[in-house]
Amino acid sequence: MLNESTLAPGNGRCWPAIVAAVRGCVGTRFRPQGRIPGQALDCVGVALVAAVAAGMPAIEILPYALGGDHEVELETVLARAGCLYVAVPLNGDLLVVAPSPRRRHLAVVTPAGVVHAHAGLGRVVEGPIDPAWSIVGAWRLPGAR
């Protein structure tokens, strides 16, 4: 299980900026395809906030259906953006998780667990990773190496 005791401090010089940026989104309302911090975000929107904090240029994400298994599409976008697949997630890394067998979700690792857009609660939250989630993969943003 991913928790604070299993995480190293961070993944490079900019991880504090990544964590601060996504923590700044906590409380933002959830909206599918949301991309505006403080107004409306979905899990991809939270990941894009992390990417900007890491110094990455804007990444175009095509519209997608919620609740689908977008693992291949996520991996393709992350790899093309220069993200590095890592075996051990550290603070500031992106997690691809499976809340259920045919659904993928993004979260950003923080010292308290993860920041992610929680559709059920209707907002961005920070807390321990849900023990029911399977971690599919972890990706390091290019500026965080």
N, CA, C and O atoms as a GROMACS GRO file, in nm:
protein
  580
    1MET      N    1   0.084  -0.118   0.000
    1MET     CA    2   0.000   0.000   0.000
    1MET      C    3   0.088   0.125   0.000
    1MET      O    4   0.191   0.129   0.068
    2LEU      N    5   0.049   0.223  -0.075
    2LEU     CA    6   0.121   0.348  -0.084
    2LEU      C    7   0.081   0.437   0.033
    2LEU      O    8  -0.037   0.467   0.051
    3ASN      N    9   0.177   0.476   0.112
    3ASN     CA   10   0.149   0.570   0.220
    3ASN      C   11   0.274   0.651   0.247
    3ASN      O   12   0.379   0.628   0.186
    4GLU      N   13   0.264   0.746   0.338
    4GLU     CA   14   0.374   0.839   0.362
    4GLU      C   15   0.503   0.766   0.399
    4GLU      O   16   0.611   0.810   0.359
    5SER      N   17   0.496   0.659   0.473
    5SER     CA   18   0.617   0.590   0.516
    5SER      C   19   0.686   0.515   0.403
    5SER      O   20   0.803   0.481   0.415
    6THR      N   21   0.616   0.488   0.292
    6THR     CA   22   0.678   0.416   0.182
    6THR      C   23   0.732   0.509   0.075
    6THR      O   24   0.790   0.463  -0.024
    7LEU      N   25   0.714   0.640   0.092
    7LEU     CA   26   0.758   0.735  -0.009
    7LEU      C   27   0.890   0.799   0.029
    7LEU      O   28   0.912   0.835   0.144
    8ALA      N   29   0.976   0.812  -0.070
    8ALA     CA   30   1.096   0.893  -0.051
    8ALA      C   31   1.051   1.039  -0.054
    8ALA      O   32   0.939   1.068  -0.095
    9PRO      N   33   1.138   1.131  -0.010
    9PRO     CA   34   1.094   1.270   0.001
    9PRO      C   35   1.041   1.330  -0.128
    9PRO      O   36   0.942   1.404  -0.124
   10GLY      N   37   1.100   1.303  -0.239
   10GLY     CA   38   1.054   1.364  -0.362
   10GLY      C   39   1.135   1.317  -0.480
   10GLY      O   40   1.230   1.240  -0.465
   11ASN      N   41   1.097   1.364  -0.596
   11ASN     CA   42   1.155   1.311  -0.716
   11ASN      C   43   1.244   1.409  -0.789
   11ASN      O   44   1.267   1.394  -0.909
   12GLY      N   45   1.294   1.507  -0.722
   12GLY     CA   46   1.380   1.605  -0.788
   12GLY      C   47   1.359   1.741  -0.725
   12GLY      O   48   1.289   1.754  -0.625
   13ARG      N   49   1.420   1.842  -0.785
   13ARG     CA   50   1.415   1.975  -0.726
   13ARG      C   51   1.277   2.038  -0.727
   13ARG      O   52   1.246   2.117  -0.639
   14CYS      N   53   1.194   2.005  -0.824
   14CYS     CA   54   1.067   2.077  -0.836
   14CYS      C   55   0.949   2.006  -0.769
   14CYS      O   56   0.837   2.054  -0.780
   15TRP      N   57   0.972   1.893  -0.701
   15TRP     CA   58   0.855   1.825  -0.643
   15TRP      C   59   0.780   1.912  -0.543
   15TRP      O   60   0.657   1.901  -0.536
   16PRO      N   61   0.847   1.998  -0.463
   16PRO     CA   62   0.767   2.083  -0.374
   16PRO      C   63   0.672   2.176  -0.451
   16PRO      O   64   0.561   2.202  -0.406
   17ALA      N   65   0.716   2.226  -0.566
   17ALA     CA   66   0.630   2.313  -0.648
   17ALA      C   67   0.512   2.234  -0.704
   17ALA      O   68   0.400   2.285  -0.710
   18ILE      N   69   0.537   2.110  -0.745
   18ILE     CA   70   0.429   2.026  -0.797
   18ILE      C   71   0.326   2.001  -0.688
   18ILE      O   72   0.206   2.018  -0.709
   19VAL      N   73   0.373   1.960  -0.570
   19VAL     CA   74   0.283   1.931  -0.459
   19VAL      C   75   0.206   2.057  -0.418
   19VAL      O   76   0.086   2.051  -0.393
   20ALA      N   77   0.275   2.171  -0.410
   20ALA     CA   78   0.207   2.296  -0.373
   20ALA      C   79   0.100   2.332  -0.476
   20ALA      O   80  -0.009   2.376  -0.439
   21ALA      N   81   0.132   2.314  -0.603
   21ALA     CA   82   0.036   2.349  -0.708
   21ALA      C   83  -0.090   2.263  -0.701
   21ALA      O   84  -0.201   2.315  -0.710
   22VAL      N   85  -0.073   2.133  -0.685
   22VAL     CA   86  -0.193   2.047  -0.681
   22VAL      C   87  -0.268   2.065  -0.549
   22VAL      O   88  -0.391   2.054  -0.546
   23ARG      N   89  -0.196   2.091  -0.440
   23ARG     CA   90  -0.266   2.119  -0.314
   23ARG      C   91  -0.348   2.247  -0.325
   23ARG      O   92  -0.452   2.260  -0.260
   24GLY      N   93  -0.302   2.340  -0.407
   24GLY     CA   94  -0.378   2.462  -0.431
   24GLY      C   95  -0.510   2.437  -0.501
   24GLY      O   96  -0.598   2.524  -0.503
   25CYS      N   97  -0.525   2.320  -0.560
   25CYS     CA   98  -0.649   2.283  -0.629
   25CYS      C   99  -0.750   2.216  -0.537
   25CYS      O  100  -0.867   2.202  -0.574
   26VAL      N  101  -0.707   2.176  -0.418
   26VAL     CA  102  -0.798   2.107  -0.326
   26VAL      C  103  -0.919   2.196  -0.299
   26VAL      O  104  -0.905   2.314  -0.267
   27GLY      N  105  -1.036   2.138  -0.312
   27GLY     CA  106  -1.161   2.212  -0.294
   27GLY      C  107  -1.223   2.256  -0.425
   27GLY      O  108  -1.342   2.288  -0.430
   28THR      N  109  -1.143   2.258  -0.534
   28THR     CA  110  -1.198   2.294  -0.665
   28THR      C  111  -1.305   2.192  -0.702
   28THR      O  112  -1.288   2.073  -0.679
   29ARG      N  113  -1.415   2.239  -0.758
   29ARG     CA  114  -1.523   2.146  -0.789
   29ARG      C  115  -1.483   2.054  -0.904
   29ARG      O  116  -1.406   2.091  -0.992
   30PHE      N  117  -1.537   1.934  -0.899
   30PHE     CA  118  -1.514   1.835  -1.005
   30PHE      C  119  -1.607   1.866  -1.122
   30PHE      O  120  -1.726   1.894  -1.104
   31ARG      N  121  -1.550   1.861  -1.242
   31ARG     CA  122  -1.630   1.869  -1.363
   31ARG      C  123  -1.558   1.791  -1.472
   31ARG      O  124  -1.438   1.814  -1.493
   32PRO      N  125  -1.626   1.701  -1.541
   32PRO     CA  126  -1.562   1.628  -1.650
   32PRO      C  127  -1.502   1.726  -1.751
   32PRO      O  128  -1.566   1.824  -1.790
   33GLN      N  129  -1.380   1.698  -1.793
   33GLN     CA  130  -1.304   1.781  -1.886
   33GLN      C  131  -1.265   1.916  -1.826
   33GLN      O  132  -1.222   2.005  -1.898
   34GLY      N  133  -1.279   1.932  -1.694
   34GLY     CA  134  -1.244   2.058  -1.628
   34GLY      C  135  -1.095   2.085  -1.635
   34GLY      O  136  -1.014   1.996  -1.609
   35ARG      N  137  -1.060   2.208  -1.669
   35ARG     CA  138  -0.919   2.244  -1.685
   35ARG      C  139  -0.883   2.376  -1.618
   35ARG      O  140  -0.775   2.430  -1.643
   36ILE      N  141  -0.971   2.431  -1.534
   36ILE     CA  142  -0.946   2.562  -1.476
   36ILE      C  143  -0.931   2.549  -1.324
   36ILE      O  144  -1.030   2.531  -1.253
   37PRO      N  145  -0.805   2.557  -1.273
   37PRO     CA  146  -0.785   2.548  -1.129
   37PRO      C  147  -0.866   2.655  -1.056
   37PRO      O  148  -0.874   2.770  -1.099
   38GLY      N  149  -0.927   2.615  -0.945
   38GLY     CA  150  -1.009   2.706  -0.868
   38GLY      C  151  -1.153   2.714  -0.916
   38GLY      O  152  -1.240   2.764  -0.844
   39GLN      N  153  -1.179   2.664  -1.037
   39GLN     CA  154  -1.315   2.668  -1.090
   39GLN      C  155  -1.370   2.528  -1.116
   39GLN      O  156  -1.475   2.492  -1.063
   40ALA      N  157  -1.299   2.449  -1.196
   40ALA     CA  158  -1.347   2.314  -1.229
   40ALA      C  159  -1.233   2.230  -1.284
   40ALA      O  160  -1.160   2.273  -1.374
   41LEU      N  161  -1.217   2.110  -1.228
   41LEU     CA  162  -1.112   2.017  -1.271
   41LEU      C  163  -1.164   1.875  -1.269
   41LEU      O  164  -1.254   1.841  -1.193
   42ASP      N  165  -1.105   1.792  -1.355
   42ASP     CA  166  -1.119   1.647  -1.343
   42ASP      C  167  -0.979   1.594  -1.315
   42ASP      O  168  -0.887   1.673  -1.295
   43CYS      N  169  -0.962   1.462  -1.315
   43CYS     CA  170  -0.830   1.408  -1.278
   43CYS      C  171  -0.722   1.447  -1.378
   43CYS      O  172  -0.607   1.467  -1.339
   44VAL      N  173  -0.757   1.458  -1.505
   44VAL     CA  174  -0.658   1.502  -1.605
   44VAL      C  175  -0.622   1.648  -1.581
   44VAL      O  176  -0.506   1.686  -1.595
   45GLY      N  177  -0.721   1.729  -1.545
   45GLY     CA  178  -0.693   1.869  -1.514
   45GLY      C  179  -0.596   1.884  -1.398
   45GLY      O  180  -0.508   1.970  -1.402
   46VAL      N  181  -0.611   1.802  -1.294
   46VAL     CA  182  -0.518   1.805  -1.180
   46VAL      C  183  -0.378   1.765  -1.227
   46VAL      O  184  -0.279   1.828  -1.188
   47ALA      N  185  -0.368   1.662  -1.311
   47ALA     CA  186  -0.238   1.620  -1.364
   47ALA      C  187  -0.175   1.730  -1.449
   47ALA      O  188  -0.053   1.747  -1.446
   48LEU      N  189  -0.255   1.804  -1.523
   48LEU     CA  190  -0.202   1.913  -1.604
   48LEU      C  191  -0.150   2.027  -1.517
   48LEU      O  192  -0.052   2.092  -1.552
   49VAL      N  193  -0.214   2.051  -1.403
   49VAL     CA  194  -0.163   2.150  -1.307
   49VAL      C  195  -0.024   2.107  -1.260
   49VAL      O  196   0.067   2.190  -1.250
   50ALA      N  197  -0.007   1.978  -1.230
   50ALA     CA  198   0.124   1.925  -1.190
   50ALA      C  199   0.226   1.944  -1.300
   50ALA      O  200   0.341   1.982  -1.274
   51ALA      N  201   0.187   1.918  -1.424
   51ALA     CA  202   0.278   1.931  -1.537
   51ALA      C  203   0.326   2.075  -1.554
   51ALA      O  204   0.444   2.099  -1.578
   52VAL      N  205   0.235   2.170  -1.542
   52VAL     CA  206   0.273   2.311  -1.552
   52VAL      C  207   0.370   2.347  -1.440
   52VAL      O  208   0.467   2.419  -1.464
   53ALA      N  209   0.345   2.299  -1.318
   53ALA     CA  210   0.434   2.326  -1.205
   53ALA      C  211   0.573   2.267  -1.227
   53ALA      O  212   0.671   2.318  -1.174
   54ALA      N  213   0.581   2.160  -1.306
   54ALA     CA  214   0.710   2.098  -1.338
   54ALA      C  215   0.779   2.168  -1.455
   54ALA      O  216   0.890   2.130  -1.494
   55GLY      N  217   0.713   2.270  -1.510
   55GLY     CA  218   0.774   2.345  -1.619
   55GLY      C  219   0.748   2.290  -1.757
   55GLY      O  220   0.814   2.329  -1.853
   56MET      N  221   0.652   2.200  -1.768
   56MET     CA  222   0.621   2.142  -1.899
   56MET      C  223   0.537   2.238  -1.981
   56MET      O  224   0.459   2.316  -1.926
   57PRO      N  225   0.552   2.232  -2.113
   57PRO     CA  226   0.462   2.310  -2.200
   57PRO      C  227   0.323   2.249  -2.196
   57PRO      O  228   0.303   2.137  -2.150
   58ALA      N  229   0.227   2.324  -2.246
   58ALA     CA  230   0.088   2.276  -2.249
   58ALA      C  231   0.078   2.145  -2.327
   58ALA      O  232   0.143   2.128  -2.431
   59ILE      N  233  -0.003   2.055  -2.277
   59ILE     CA  234  -0.027   1.926  -2.342
   59ILE      C  235  -0.173   1.925  -2.387
   59ILE      O  236  -0.263   1.951  -2.307
   60GLU      N  237  -0.194   1.895  -2.513
   60GLU     CA  238  -0.332   1.886  -2.562
   60GLU      C  239  -0.387   1.748  -2.531
   60GLU      O  240  -0.328   1.646  -2.567
   61ILE      N  241  -0.500   1.746  -2.464
   61ILE     CA  242  -0.569   1.622  -2.432
   61ILE      C  243  -0.703   1.624  -2.505
   61ILE      O  244  -0.784   1.714  -2.485
   62LEU      N  245  -0.725   1.525  -2.588
   62LEU     CA  246  -0.851   1.517  -2.661
   62LEU      C  247  -0.963   1.476  -2.567
   62LEU      O  248  -0.938   1.406  -2.468
   63PRO      N  249  -1.087   1.517  -2.595
   63PRO     CA  250  -1.200   1.477  -2.510
   63PRO      C  251  -1.208   1.324  -2.498
   63PRO      O  252  -1.173   1.251  -2.591
   64TYR      N  253  -1.254   1.278  -2.384
   64TYR     CA  254  -1.263   1.135  -2.355
   64TYR      C  255  -1.386   1.111  -2.270
   64TYR      O  256  -1.439   1.202  -2.207
   65ALA      N  257  -1.431   0.987  -2.269
   65ALA     CA  258  -1.547   0.949  -2.188
   65ALA      C  259  -1.500   0.914  -2.047
   65ALA      O  260  -1.398   0.848  -2.029
   66LEU      N  261  -1.576   0.957  -1.948
   66LEU     CA  262  -1.545   0.919  -1.810
   66LEU      C  263  -1.578   0.772  -1.790
   66LEU      O  264  -1.666   0.716  -1.855
   67GLY      N  265  -1.506   0.711  -1.698
   67GLY     CA  266  -1.538   0.574  -1.660
   67GLY      C  267  -1.483   0.468  -1.752
   67GLY      O  268  -1.514   0.350  -1.735
   68GLY      N  269  -1.404   0.506  -1.849
   68GLY     CA  270  -1.351   0.406  -1.941
   68GLY      C  271  -1.212   0.359  -1.904
   68GLY      O  272  -1.147   0.415  -1.816
   69ASP      N  273  -1.169   0.255  -1.970
   69ASP     CA  274  -1.035   0.202  -1.952
   69ASP      C  275  -0.945   0.268  -2.055
   69ASP      O  276  -0.932   0.221  -2.168
   70HIS      N  277  -0.883   0.378  -2.015
   70HIS     CA  278  -0.801   0.458  -2.105
   70HIS      C  279  -0.652   0.435  -2.080
   70HIS      O  280  -0.570   0.525  -2.102
   71GLU      N  281  -0.616   0.317  -2.034
   71GLU     CA  282  -0.478   0.291  -1.996
   71GLU      C  283  -0.382   0.314  -2.112
   71GLU      O  284  -0.280   0.382  -2.095
   72VAL      N  285  -0.411   0.260  -2.228
   72VAL     CA  286  -0.322   0.275  -2.343
   72VAL      C  287  -0.311   0.422  -2.384
   72VAL      O  288  -0.201   0.471  -2.410
   73GLU      N  289  -0.423   0.492  -2.389
   73GLU     CA  290  -0.421   0.633  -2.426
   73GLU      C  291  -0.341   0.714  -2.324
   73GLU      O  292  -0.262   0.800  -2.363
   74LEU      N  293  -0.360   0.688  -2.195
   74LEU     CA  294  -0.285   0.759  -2.092
   74LEU      C  295  -0.136   0.735  -2.107
   74LEU      O  296  -0.057   0.829  -2.104
   75GLU      N  297  -0.097   0.610  -2.124
   75GLU     CA  298   0.046   0.578  -2.139
   75GLU      C  299   0.105   0.646  -2.261
   75GLU      O  300   0.218   0.694  -2.257
   76THR      N  301   0.030   0.649  -2.370
   76THR     CA  302   0.078   0.712  -2.493
   76THR      C  303   0.099   0.862  -2.472
   76THR      O  304   0.204   0.916  -2.508
   77VAL      N  305   0.001   0.929  -2.412
   77VAL     CA  306   0.013   1.073  -2.388
   77VAL      C  307   0.128   1.102  -2.293
   77VAL      O  308   0.207   1.193  -2.318
   78LEU      N  309   0.140   1.026  -2.185
   78LEU     CA  310   0.246   1.050  -2.088
   78LEU      C  311   0.384   1.028  -2.150
   78LEU      O  312   0.475   1.107  -2.127
   79ALA      N  313   0.400   0.922  -2.226
   79ALA     CA  314   0.529   0.895  -2.290
   79ALA      C  315   0.563   1.002  -2.393
   79ALA      O  316   0.677   1.049  -2.398
   80ARG      N  317   0.467   1.042  -2.474
   80ARG     CA  318   0.492   1.147  -2.575
   80ARG      C  319   0.526   1.281  -2.510
   80ARG      O  320   0.600   1.361  -2.568
   81ALA      N  321   0.473   1.304  -2.391
   81ALA     CA  322   0.502   1.429  -2.320
   81ALA      C  323   0.638   1.427  -2.252
   81ALA      O  324   0.680   1.527  -2.195
   82GLY      N  325   0.707   1.313  -2.259
   82GLY     CA  326   0.840   1.303  -2.199
   82GLY      C  327   0.841   1.252  -2.057
   82GLY      O  328   0.945   1.255  -1.991
   83CYS      N  329   0.726   1.206  -2.008
   83CYS     CA  330   0.722   1.150  -1.873
   83CYS      C  331   0.793   1.016  -1.871
   83CYS      O  332   0.796   0.944  -1.971
   84LEU      N  333   0.850   0.983  -1.758
   84LEU     CA  334   0.928   0.860  -1.742
   84LEU      C  335   0.851   0.764  -1.652
   84LEU      O  336   0.813   0.798  -1.541
   85TYR      N  337   0.828   0.642  -1.702
   85TYR     CA  338   0.763   0.539  -1.621
   85TYR      C  339   0.859   0.500  -1.509
   85TYR      O  340   0.976   0.474  -1.535
   86VAL      N  341   0.810   0.496  -1.385
   86VAL     CA  342   0.895   0.463  -1.271
   86VAL      C  343   0.833   0.349  -1.191
   86VAL      O  344   0.711   0.333  -1.186
   87ALA      N  345   0.919   0.270  -1.128
   87ALA     CA  346   0.873   0.156  -1.049
   87ALA      C  347   0.825   0.197  -0.911
   87ALA      O  348   0.734   0.136  -0.855
   88VAL      N  349   0.888   0.300  -0.855
   88VAL     CA  350   0.854   0.344  -0.720
   88VAL      C  351   0.808   0.489  -0.726
   88VAL      O  352   0.888   0.578  -0.756
   89PRO      N  353   0.680   0.516  -0.698
   89PRO     CA  354   0.631   0.654  -0.704
   89PRO      C  355   0.682   0.737  -0.587
   89PRO      O  356   0.686   0.691  -0.473
   90LEU      N  357   0.720   0.860  -0.619
   90LEU     CA  358   0.767   0.956  -0.520
   90LEU      C  359   0.676   1.078  -0.521
   90LEU      O  360   0.593   1.093  -0.610
   91ASN      N  361   0.692   1.164  -0.422
   91ASN     CA  362   0.612   1.286  -0.417
   91ASN      C  363   0.625   1.363  -0.548
   91ASN      O  364   0.736   1.383  -0.599
   92GLY      N  365   0.512   1.407  -0.601
   92GLY     CA  366   0.510   1.482  -0.726
   92GLY      C  367   0.488   1.396  -0.849
   92GLY      O  368   0.463   1.450  -0.957
   93ASP      N  369   0.496   1.265  -0.836
   93ASP     CA  370   0.474   1.176  -0.951
   93ASP      C  371   0.325   1.161  -0.979
   93ASP      O  372   0.241   1.182  -0.891
   94LEU      N  373   0.294   1.124  -1.103
   94LEU     CA  374   0.157   1.094  -1.143
   94LEU      C  375   0.132   0.946  -1.125
   94LEU      O  376   0.215   0.863  -1.162
   95LEU      N  377   0.018   0.912  -1.068
   95LEU     CA  378  -0.022   0.772  -1.057
   95LEU      C  379  -0.138   0.746  -1.152
   95LEU      O  380  -0.232   0.826  -1.160
   96VAL      N  381  -0.131   0.636  -1.222
   96VAL     CA  382  -0.247   0.585  -1.296
   96VAL      C  383  -0.300   0.472  -1.210
   96VAL      O  384  -0.230   0.374  -1.184
   97VAL      N  385  -0.424   0.486  -1.166
   97VAL     CA  386  -0.484   0.386  -1.078
   97VAL      C  387  -0.609   0.329  -1.143
   97VAL      O  388  -0.668   0.389  -1.233
   98ALA      N  389  -0.649   0.213  -1.094
   98ALA     CA  390  -0.771   0.148  -1.141
   98ALA      C  391  -0.868   0.137  -1.023
   98ALA      O  392  -0.855   0.046  -0.941
   99PRO      N  393  -0.964   0.229  -1.014
   99PRO     CA  394  -1.063   0.219  -0.907
   99PRO      C  395  -1.151   0.095  -0.924
   99PRO      O  396  -1.207   0.044  -0.827
  100SER      N  397  -1.162   0.048  -1.047
  100SER     CA  398  -1.233  -0.076  -1.078
  100SER      C  399  -1.162  -0.137  -1.199
  100SER      O  400  -1.082  -0.069  -1.264
  101PRO      N  401  -1.189  -0.262  -1.231
  101PRO     CA  402  -1.111  -0.329  -1.336
  101PRO      C  403  -1.110  -0.260  -1.472
  101PRO      O  404  -1.010  -0.270  -1.544
  102ARG      N  405  -1.214  -0.190  -1.510
  102ARG     CA  406  -1.218  -0.130  -1.644
  102ARG      C  407  -1.223   0.022  -1.640
  102ARG      O  408  -1.280   0.086  -1.729
  103ARG      N  409  -1.165   0.080  -1.537
  103ARG     CA  410  -1.166   0.225  -1.523
  103ARG      C  411  -1.029   0.274  -1.480
  103ARG      O  412  -0.964   0.212  -1.396
  104ARG      N  413  -0.983   0.384  -1.538
  104ARG     CA  414  -0.854   0.443  -1.503
  104ARG      C  415  -0.876   0.584  -1.448
  104ARG      O  416  -0.971   0.654  -1.486
  105HIS      N  417  -0.785   0.624  -1.359
  105HIS     CA  418  -0.795   0.752  -1.290
  105HIS      C  419  -0.653   0.801  -1.265
  105HIS      O  420  -0.563   0.721  -1.245
  106LEU      N  421  -0.634   0.934  -1.266
  106LEU     CA  422  -0.503   0.993  -1.238
  106LEU      C  423  -0.503   1.060  -1.101
  106LEU      O  424  -0.604   1.115  -1.058
  107ALA      N  425  -0.388   1.053  -1.034
  107ALA     CA  426  -0.370   1.120  -0.906
  107ALA      C  427  -0.225   1.165  -0.899
  107ALA      O  428  -0.139   1.112  -0.970
  108VAL      N  429  -0.197   1.262  -0.814
  108VAL     CA  430  -0.061   1.313  -0.794
  108VAL      C  431  -0.019   1.277  -0.652
  108VAL      O  432  -0.090   1.305  -0.556
  109VAL      N  433   0.098   1.215  -0.640
  109VAL     CA  434   0.150   1.172  -0.509
  109VAL      C  435   0.194   1.293  -0.427
  109VAL      O  436   0.262   1.382  -0.477
  110THR      N  437   0.153   1.295  -0.300
  110THR     CA  438   0.192   1.399  -0.204
  110THR      C  439   0.237   1.332  -0.075
  110THR      O  440   0.216   1.211  -0.058
  111PRO      N  441   0.298   1.407   0.017
  111PRO     CA  442   0.336   1.346   0.144
  111PRO      C  443   0.217   1.288   0.222
  111PRO      O  444   0.236   1.196   0.302
  112ALA      N  445   0.096   1.339   0.199
  112ALA     CA  446  -0.022   1.290   0.270
  112ALA      C  447  -0.094   1.178   0.194
  112ALA      O  448  -0.194   1.126   0.243
  113GLY      N  449  -0.045   1.141   0.078
  113GLY     CA  450  -0.108   1.036  -0.002
  113GLY      C  451  -0.117   1.077  -0.147
  113GLY      O  452  -0.020   1.063  -0.222
  114VAL      N  453  -0.235   1.128  -0.188
  114VAL     CA  454  -0.254   1.173  -0.326
  114VAL      C  455  -0.352   1.291  -0.329
  114VAL      O  456  -0.436   1.306  -0.240
  115VAL      N  457  -0.338   1.372  -0.433
  115VAL     CA  458  -0.439   1.472  -0.468
  115VAL      C  459  -0.504   1.423  -0.596
  115VAL      O  460  -0.436   1.385  -0.690
  116HIS      N  461  -0.638   1.424  -0.597
  116HIS     CA  462  -0.710   1.379  -0.717
  116HIS      C  463  -0.849   1.442  -0.720
  116HIS      O  464  -0.899   1.489  -0.618
  117ALA      N  465  -0.910   1.441  -0.836
  117ALA     CA  466  -1.046   1.491  -0.853
  117ALA      C  467  -1.142   1.377  -0.820
  117ALA      O  468  -1.145   1.275  -0.889
  118HIS      N  469  -1.219   1.394  -0.715
  118HIS     CA  470  -1.309   1.290  -0.665
  118HIS      C  471  -1.450   1.318  -0.717
  118HIS      O  472  -1.519   1.407  -0.668
  119ALA      N  473  -1.491   1.241  -0.817
  119ALA     CA  474  -1.623   1.263  -0.878
  119ALA      C  475  -1.735   1.244  -0.776
  119ALA      O  476  -1.832   1.320  -0.777
  120GLY      N  477  -1.723   1.145  -0.689
  120GLY     CA  478  -1.828   1.117  -0.591
  120GLY      C  479  -1.848   1.229  -0.491
  120GLY      O  480  -1.961   1.258  -0.452
  121LEU      N  481  -1.738   1.293  -0.450
  121LEU     CA  482  -1.748   1.406  -0.357
  121LEU      C  483  -1.769   1.538  -0.430
  121LEU      O  484  -1.805   1.638  -0.369
  122GLY      N  485  -1.745   1.536  -0.560
  122GLY     CA  486  -1.767   1.656  -0.640
  122GLY      C  487  -1.660   1.762  -0.628
  122GLY      O  488  -1.685   1.879  -0.657
  123ARG      N  489  -1.538   1.721  -0.585
  123ARG     CA  490  -1.430   1.820  -0.570
  123ARG      C  491  -1.294   1.752  -0.569
  123ARG      O  492  -1.284   1.629  -0.561
  124VAL      N  493  -1.190   1.834  -0.577
  124VAL     CA  494  -1.053   1.785  -0.567
  124VAL      C  495  -1.021   1.767  -0.418
  124VAL      O  496  -1.051   1.854  -0.336
  125VAL      N  497  -0.960   1.653  -0.385
  125VAL     CA  498  -0.930   1.620  -0.246
  125VAL      C  499  -0.786   1.573  -0.232
  125VAL      O  500  -0.722   1.534  -0.330
  126GLU      N  501  -0.737   1.576  -0.108
  126GLU     CA  502  -0.607   1.516  -0.075
  126GLU      C  503  -0.628   1.421   0.040
  126GLU      O  504  -0.699   1.452   0.136
  127GLY      N  505  -0.567   1.304   0.031
  127GLY     CA  506  -0.576   1.209   0.140
  127GLY      C  507  -0.506   1.080   0.104
  127GLY      O  508  -0.444   1.070  -0.002
  128PRO      N  509  -0.516   0.981   0.191
  128PRO     CA  510  -0.453   0.852   0.162
  128PRO      C  511  -0.512   0.791   0.036
  128PRO      O  512  -0.629   0.814   0.002
  129ILE      N  513  -0.432   0.713  -0.032
  129ILE     CA  514  -0.481   0.645  -0.151
  129ILE      C  515  -0.587   0.544  -0.109
  129ILE      O  516  -0.573   0.477  -0.007
  130ASP      N  517  -0.690   0.534  -0.188
  130ASP     CA  518  -0.799   0.441  -0.158
  130ASP      C  519  -0.744   0.298  -0.164
  130ASP      O  520  -0.689   0.258  -0.266
  131PRO      N  521  -0.758   0.220  -0.057
  131PRO     CA  522  -0.703   0.084  -0.058
  131PRO      C  523  -0.768  -0.008  -0.162
  131PRO      O  524  -0.713  -0.112  -0.195
  132ALA      N  525  -0.884   0.031  -0.213
  132ALA     CA  526  -0.949  -0.051  -0.317
  132ALA      C  527  -0.889  -0.028  -0.455
  132ALA      O  528  -0.914  -0.106  -0.547
  133TRP      N  529  -0.811   0.078  -0.472
  133TRP     CA  530  -0.751   0.108  -0.601
  133TRP      C  531  -0.631   0.018  -0.627
  133TRP      O  532  -0.554  -0.013  -0.535
  134SER      N  533  -0.615  -0.022  -0.750
  134SER     CA  534  -0.492  -0.089  -0.794
  134SER      C  535  -0.406   0.016  -0.862
  134SER      O  536  -0.455   0.093  -0.944
  135ILE      N  537  -0.277   0.018  -0.829
  135ILE     CA  538  -0.186   0.110  -0.897
  135ILE      C  539  -0.144   0.045  -1.028
  135ILE      O  540  -0.083  -0.062  -1.028
  136VAL      N  541  -0.177   0.110  -1.138
  136VAL     CA  542  -0.146   0.058  -1.271
  136VAL      C  543  -0.006   0.102  -1.313
  136VAL      O  544   0.067   0.026  -1.376
  137GLY      N  545   0.032   0.224  -1.277
  137GLY     CA  546   0.163   0.275  -1.314
  137GLY      C  547   0.191   0.408  -1.248
  137GLY      O  548   0.100   0.476  -1.200
  138ALA      N  549   0.318   0.445  -1.248
  138ALA     CA  550   0.361   0.574  -1.194
  138ALA      C  551   0.451   0.640  -1.297
  138ALA      O  552   0.534   0.574  -1.361
  139TRP      N  553   0.434   0.769  -1.313
  139TRP     CA  554   0.506   0.844  -1.415
  139TRP      C  555   0.568   0.969  -1.353
  139TRP      O  556   0.503   1.040  -1.277
  140ARG      N  557   0.693   0.994  -1.387
  140ARG     CA  558   0.764   1.113  -1.340
  140ARG      C  559   0.760   1.219  -1.449
  140ARG      O  560   0.790   1.191  -1.565
  141LEU      N  561   0.722   1.339  -1.411
  141LEU     CA  562   0.718   1.450  -1.505
  141LEU      C  563   0.860   1.489  -1.546
  141LEU      O  564   0.951   1.479  -1.464
  142PRO      N  565   0.881   1.533  -1.670
  142PRO     CA  566   1.016   1.562  -1.718
  142PRO      C  567   1.092   1.662  -1.631
  142PRO      O  568   1.212   1.644  -1.609
  143GLY      N  569   1.027   1.766  -1.583
  143GLY     CA  570   1.096   1.866  -1.502
  143GLY      C  571   1.127   1.818  -1.362
  143GLY      O  572   1.195   1.889  -1.287
  144ALA      N  573   1.079   1.702  -1.324
  144ALA     CA  574   1.094   1.651  -1.188
  144ALA      C  575   1.204   1.547  -1.175
  144ALA      O  576   1.216   1.482  -1.071
  145ARG      N  577   1.284   1.530  -1.278
  145ARG     CA  578   1.390   1.428  -1.271
  145ARG      C  579   1.512   1.479  -1.202
  145ARG      O  580   1.610   1.406  -1.188
   0.00000   0.00000   0.00000
